[in-house]
Amino acid sequence: MGEIVLSHVHKKFGPITVIEDVSLDIKDGEFVVFVGPSGCGKSTLLRLITGLEELTGGQIIIDGRDATYEKPSSRGLAMVFQSYALFPHISVRDNIGFGLRIAGEPKSEIKKKVDNAAQTLGMQDLLDRKPRELSGGQQQRVAIGRAIVRNPTAFLFDEPLSNLDAALRVQMRIELVRLHEKLKTTMVFVTHDQVEAMTMADRIVVLQEGNVEQFDTPIQLYDHPRNKFVAGFIGSPKMNFVEAKPAPDGKVELIDGTMIHVPTLKPEAMSAKMTLGIRPEHIEYSHESGDWKGTIIVEEQLGSDAFLYVEVPNVGMVTVRAVGERDYHGGETIYLSLPGVSCHVFGANDERLN
């Protein structure tokens, strides 16, 4: 069992509140990612779970027992940090088994556990090497192997991929997902990269200034963000936002006078001041006609996608994601259309209305 329950957890450093009344239920065997901008409290929340930081208030239950005041070593958790923290003068085998040796386990048992961990991670041929003879991705696997041999209740990862280059990050993401499927152990992963969060998690905790904005599956966060912050944080490129207000016949009037019918928005839910949001990939574009006429200021051609940054009069800069597009270039005129079924509407308090 690896269920982790946080009940009304909060943390202060002096007069500064960094975690404010957080309650979460992380299920046994679940892969949960904490994501948010720098300084939102995600690493602090992870350290509270491990016991590396003391709570100011609230309760932490691990595997059905109250672990609020337990020492880190008694919580049955294994943590992998951003820094690999390997001993450079000893072999990979000894690095993986170091904690077991300190705990006084028999040599035969250590060898068995290290060999099993190496097989799980595909590192059998690396056990006799020194850390300096390994790539960054291989060193991170050694750090993960050191956690695996402890057979923990849950694995906690604090931005473990941030020191790797782009290609290795993608490779390690895949390896971590496969490792989770193989071990079926609870994993909690901290990152500031929402792409990592979306591609790895069963559920995502979106944090802002010590508060949980939404705790949901990746698809729910993308399709049904609870508020404007979540809508803008999840998705790449980020969602476009335009000021709006109610209009006759249940329509929404944008700041430039454009009228949009949003079928999922009920007239009684509208507020005097609203914001309409639409993702770059949901905007339709053409050379002939549309809701907006704009000028392409910048074209970012990625091959599979083209990101078009369009200046629309009285609206501002609008980002369009054009899949496989080759026919639109900087300086050209483009027409944009906003399908109402793909629009999100937020009220004056930034909460979702539709």
C-alpha positions as CSV (number, residue, x, y, z in Angstrom):
1,M,0.0,0.0,0.0
2,G,1.3,3.5,-0.9
3,E,-1.6,5.9,-0.2
4,I,-0.5,9.4,0.9
5,V,-3.2,11.7,2.4
6,L,-2.5,15.3,3.2
7,S,-5.2,17.0,5.4
8,H,-5.2,20.8,5.7
9,V,-1.4,21.0,5.5
10,H,0.1,24.4,5.8
11,K,3.7,25.6,6.2
12,K,5.2,29.0,7.2
13,F,8.7,30.2,7.2
14,G,8.5,32.9,9.8
15,P,5.7,35.2,8.8
16,I,5.7,34.0,5.2
17,T,3.1,31.3,4.3
18,V,4.4,29.0,1.5
19,I,1.8,26.2,1.7
20,E,-1.8,27.2,2.6
21,D,-4.4,24.6,3.6
22,V,-3.6,21.9,1.1
23,S,-5.6,18.6,1.2
24,L,-4.8,15.8,-1.2
25,D,-5.5,12.1,-1.5
26,I,-2.8,10.3,-3.6
27,K,-4.0,6.8,-4.3
28,D,-1.9,3.7,-3.9
29,G,0.1,3.0,-7.1
30,E,-0.7,6.4,-8.6
31,F,1.7,8.6,-10.6
32,V,1.0,12.2,-9.3
33,V,2.9,15.2,-10.6
34,F,3.2,18.6,-8.7
35,V,3.5,21.4,-11.2
36,G,3.5,25.1,-11.1
37,P,5.7,28.2,-11.6
38,S,8.9,28.7,-9.6
39,G,8.2,29.6,-6.0
40,C,4.7,28.1,-5.9
41,G,5.6,25.6,-3.1
42,K,5.8,22.3,-5.0
43,S,9.2,21.3,-3.7
44,T,8.3,22.4,-0.2
45,L,5.2,20.3,-0.3
46,L,7.3,17.3,-1.3
47,R,9.7,17.9,1.5
48,L,6.8,18.1,4.0
49,I,5.7,14.6,2.8
50,T,9.2,13.2,3.3
51,G,9.6,14.9,6.7
52,L,12.6,17.0,5.6
53,E,10.5,20.0,6.6
54,E,8.2,20.2,9.6
55,L,4.5,21.1,9.2
56,T,3.2,24.3,10.7
57,G,-0.2,22.7,10.8
58,G,-2.2,19.8,9.3
59,Q,-1.8,16.0,9.1
60,I,0.1,13.6,6.8
61,I,-1.1,10.0,6.6
62,I,1.2,7.5,4.8
63,D,0.0,3.9,4.2
64,G,-2.8,4.3,6.6
65,R,-0.8,5.6,9.6
66,D,-0.3,9.1,10.9
67,A,3.2,10.1,9.8
68,T,3.0,13.8,10.7
69,Y,5.7,13.7,13.3
70,E,7.7,10.6,12.1
71,K,11.3,11.0,11.2
72,P,12.1,10.8,7.4
73,S,13.8,7.5,7.9
74,S,10.7,6.0,9.4
75,R,8.2,7.0,6.6
76,G,9.1,4.3,4.1
77,L,9.7,6.8,1.3
78,A,12.6,7.0,-1.2
79,M,13.5,10.4,-2.6
80,V,15.4,11.2,-5.8
81,F,16.8,14.7,-6.1
82,Q,17.8,17.0,-9.0
83,S,21.4,16.3,-8.0
84,Y,22.5,12.7,-8.5
85,A,24.7,12.9,-5.4
86,L,26.7,9.8,-6.3
87,F,30.0,8.8,-4.7
88,P,32.6,9.3,-7.5
89,H,35.2,7.0,-6.0
90,I,33.1,3.8,-5.8
91,S,31.4,1.7,-8.4
92,V,27.8,1.9,-9.6
93,R,27.1,-1.4,-7.7
94,D,28.4,0.1,-4.5
95,N,26.5,3.4,-5.0
96,I,23.2,1.5,-5.5
97,G,23.8,-0.7,-2.4
98,F,25.4,2.0,-0.2
99,G,22.3,2.6,1.9
100,L,21.7,-1.1,2.4
101,R,25.3,-1.6,3.5
102,I,25.0,1.3,6.1
103,A,21.8,-0.4,7.3
104,G,23.8,-3.6,8.0
105,E,22.1,-5.9,5.5
106,P,23.9,-9.1,4.6
107,K,26.2,-9.0,1.5
108,S,24.2,-11.7,-0.2
109,E,21.0,-9.8,0.2
110,I,22.5,-6.5,-1.0
111,K,23.9,-8.2,-4.1
112,K,20.5,-9.7,-4.9
113,K,18.7,-6.4,-4.5
114,V,21.3,-4.5,-6.5
115,D,21.2,-7.0,-9.3
116,N,17.4,-6.9,-9.4
117,A,17.4,-3.1,-9.5
118,A,20.0,-3.1,-12.2
119,Q,17.9,-5.5,-14.3
120,T,14.8,-3.4,-13.8
121,L,16.7,-0.3,-15.0
122,G,18.6,-2.1,-17.8
123,M,22.0,-1.4,-16.1
124,Q,23.5,-4.8,-15.7
125,D,26.5,-3.9,-17.9
126,L,27.3,-0.7,-15.9
127,L,27.6,-2.1,-12.4
128,D,31.4,-2.1,-12.3
129,R,31.8,1.4,-13.8
130,K,32.5,4.6,-11.8
131,P,30.0,7.5,-12.0
132,R,32.4,9.6,-14.1
133,E,32.2,6.9,-16.8
134,L,28.4,7.4,-17.2
135,S,26.2,9.8,-19.1
136,G,23.9,12.1,-17.3
137,G,20.9,9.8,-17.9
138,Q,22.8,6.8,-16.7
139,Q,23.8,8.6,-13.5
140,Q,20.2,9.5,-12.9
141,R,19.3,5.8,-13.3
142,V,21.9,5.0,-10.6
143,A,20.2,7.4,-8.3
144,I,16.8,5.8,-9.0
145,G,18.3,2.3,-8.5
146,R,19.5,3.4,-5.1
147,A,15.9,4.3,-4.3
148,I,14.5,1.0,-5.8
149,V,16.6,-1.3,-3.5
150,R,14.9,0.2,-0.5
151,N,11.5,-1.2,-1.7
152,P,9.8,2.0,-0.5
153,T,6.1,2.7,0.0
154,A,6.4,5.5,-2.5
155,F,9.0,7.2,-4.7
156,L,9.3,11.0,-4.5
157,F,11.1,12.8,-7.3
158,D,12.2,16.5,-7.0
159,E,12.9,17.8,-10.5
160,P,15.1,14.8,-11.4
161,L,15.3,15.6,-15.1
162,S,16.2,19.2,-15.0
163,N,20.0,18.7,-15.4
164,L,19.6,16.6,-18.5
165,D,19.6,17.8,-22.1
166,A,16.3,17.8,-24.2
167,A,16.8,14.4,-25.8
168,L,17.7,12.7,-22.5
169,R,14.7,14.3,-20.8
170,V,12.4,12.7,-23.3
171,Q,14.2,9.3,-22.9
172,M,14.1,9.5,-19.1
173,R,10.4,10.5,-19.1
174,I,9.6,7.3,-21.0
175,E,11.8,5.2,-18.8
176,L,10.2,6.5,-15.6
177,V,6.7,5.8,-17.0
178,R,7.8,2.3,-17.9
179,L,9.4,1.9,-14.4
180,H,6.1,2.9,-12.8
181,E,4.1,0.4,-14.9
182,K,6.6,-2.3,-13.9
183,L,6.8,-1.5,-10.1
184,K,3.2,-0.3,-9.7
185,T,4.5,1.8,-6.7
186,T,3.2,5.2,-5.9
187,M,5.3,8.0,-7.4
188,V,5.1,11.7,-6.7
189,F,7.1,13.9,-9.2
190,V,7.9,17.6,-9.0
191,T,8.5,19.7,-12.1
192,H,8.0,23.2,-13.4
193,D,7.6,21.7,-16.9
194,Q,3.9,21.2,-17.8
195,V,4.8,19.1,-20.8
196,E,6.5,16.6,-18.4
197,A,3.4,16.7,-16.2
198,M,1.0,16.1,-19.0
199,T,2.9,13.2,-20.5
200,M,3.7,11.3,-17.3
201,A,1.0,11.8,-14.7
202,D,-2.1,9.9,-13.8
203,R,-3.2,13.1,-12.1
204,I,-1.6,16.5,-11.8
205,V,-1.6,18.9,-8.9
206,V,-1.4,22.5,-10.2
207,L,0.0,24.8,-7.6
208,Q,0.1,28.6,-7.4
209,E,1.5,30.6,-4.4
210,G,1.0,27.6,-2.0
211,N,-2.5,26.8,-3.1
212,V,-3.9,23.9,-5.1
213,E,-5.7,25.4,-8.1
214,Q,-6.8,22.0,-9.5
215,F,-6.0,18.3,-8.9
216,D,-7.2,16.3,-11.9
217,T,-6.2,14.1,-14.9
218,P,-4.1,15.7,-17.6
219,I,-7.1,15.6,-20.1
220,Q,-9.5,17.2,-17.6
221,L,-7.0,20.0,-16.9
222,Y,-6.7,20.6,-20.6
223,D,-10.4,20.4,-21.5
224,H,-11.9,21.7,-18.3
225,P,-9.5,24.1,-16.5
226,R,-11.1,25.3,-13.3
227,N,-9.9,28.8,-13.6
228,K,-7.9,31.2,-15.8
229,F,-4.6,30.3,-14.1
230,V,-4.9,26.6,-14.9
231,A,-6.1,27.4,-18.4
232,G,-3.0,29.5,-19.1
233,F,-0.5,27.2,-17.4
234,I,-1.6,23.9,-19.0
235,G,-1.0,23.8,-22.7
236,S,1.8,24.8,-25.0
237,P,1.8,27.4,-26.5
238,K,-0.4,28.9,-23.8
239,M,-4.0,29.8,-24.2
240,N,-5.0,33.2,-25.8
241,F,-7.1,35.5,-23.6
242,V,-9.4,38.3,-24.8
243,E,-11.5,40.7,-22.7
244,A,-15.3,40.2,-23.2
245,K,-18.7,41.1,-22.0
246,P,-22.3,39.8,-22.3
247,A,-24.2,40.5,-25.5
248,P,-27.8,39.9,-26.8
249,D,-29.0,36.4,-27.7
250,G,-26.6,34.8,-25.3
251,K,-23.5,35.8,-27.2
252,V,-20.2,37.1,-25.9
253,E,-18.9,40.4,-27.2
254,L,-15.1,40.6,-27.4
255,I,-13.1,43.8,-26.8
256,D,-13.0,44.6,-30.6
257,G,-16.8,44.1,-31.0
258,T,-16.6,40.6,-32.4
259,M,-19.6,38.5,-31.4
260,I,-19.0,34.8,-30.4
261,H,-21.7,32.2,-29.6
262,V,-20.4,29.8,-26.9
263,P,-22.9,27.0,-26.8
264,T,-21.7,25.7,-23.4
265,L,-22.1,29.1,-21.7
266,K,-25.6,29.8,-20.1
267,P,-26.7,33.4,-20.2
268,E,-27.5,33.3,-16.4
269,A,-23.8,32.4,-15.7
270,M,-22.4,35.4,-17.4
271,S,-20.9,38.3,-15.5
272,A,-20.5,41.9,-16.5
273,K,-16.7,41.5,-17.0
274,M,-15.4,38.3,-18.6
275,T,-12.4,36.8,-20.3
276,L,-12.7,34.5,-23.3
277,G,-9.9,32.0,-23.8
278,I,-9.1,29.8,-26.8
279,R,-6.1,27.6,-27.3
280,P,-3.8,28.2,-30.3
281,E,-4.5,24.8,-31.8
282,H,-8.3,25.5,-31.8
283,I,-8.2,28.8,-33.8
284,E,-9.2,28.3,-37.5
285,Y,-7.3,30.3,-40.1
286,S,-7.6,31.1,-43.8
287,H,-6.6,33.5,-46.5
288,E,-10.2,34.6,-47.3
289,S,-12.4,35.4,-44.3
290,G,-12.9,35.0,-40.5
291,D,-13.8,36.7,-37.2
292,W,-10.5,38.6,-37.2
293,K,-8.2,40.0,-39.8
294,G,-4.6,40.2,-38.7
295,T,-1.0,40.4,-39.7
296,I,1.6,37.6,-39.1
297,I,4.4,39.3,-37.1
298,V,6.5,36.2,-36.5
299,E,6.3,32.7,-38.0
300,E,8.1,29.9,-36.0
301,Q,8.4,26.9,-38.4
302,L,9.0,23.6,-36.5
303,G,8.3,21.3,-39.4
304,S,5.4,19.4,-37.8
305,D,3.9,22.6,-36.5
306,A,4.1,26.3,-37.3
307,F,3.4,28.8,-34.5
308,L,2.0,32.1,-36.0
309,Y,2.1,35.2,-33.9
310,V,-0.6,37.4,-35.3
311,E,-1.3,41.1,-34.5
312,V,-5.1,41.7,-34.5
313,P,-6.3,45.3,-34.4
314,N,-7.9,46.3,-31.1
315,V,-7.1,42.8,-29.7
316,G,-3.4,42.5,-29.6
317,M,-1.1,39.5,-30.2
318,V,-2.8,36.2,-30.9
319,T,-0.9,32.8,-31.1
320,V,-2.0,30.3,-33.7
321,R,-0.8,26.7,-33.9
322,A,-0.9,25.5,-37.5
323,V,-0.3,21.8,-37.9
324,G,2.0,21.0,-40.8
325,E,1.4,24.4,-42.3
326,R,3.8,25.9,-45.0
327,D,1.6,28.5,-46.7
328,Y,1.7,31.4,-44.1
329,H,4.7,33.6,-43.6
330,G,5.7,36.7,-41.6
331,G,4.2,40.0,-42.9
332,E,1.2,38.3,-44.6
333,T,-2.5,39.0,-43.9
334,I,-4.4,36.1,-42.2
335,Y,-8.0,35.6,-41.2
336,L,-8.8,33.9,-37.9
337,S,-12.0,32.3,-36.7
338,L,-12.9,31.3,-33.1
339,P,-15.2,28.2,-32.9
340,G,-17.5,28.8,-30.0
341,V,-17.4,25.1,-29.0
342,S,-13.7,25.4,-28.3
343,C,-13.9,28.6,-26.3
344,H,-13.5,28.9,-22.5
345,V,-15.1,31.8,-20.6
346,F,-13.9,33.1,-17.2
347,G,-15.7,35.5,-14.9
348,A,-14.5,38.6,-13.0
349,N,-12.9,36.3,-10.3
350,D,-11.1,34.2,-13.0
351,E,-13.3,31.2,-12.3
352,R,-14.6,29.2,-15.3
353,L,-18.2,30.0,-16.3
354,N,-18.9,27.3,-19.0
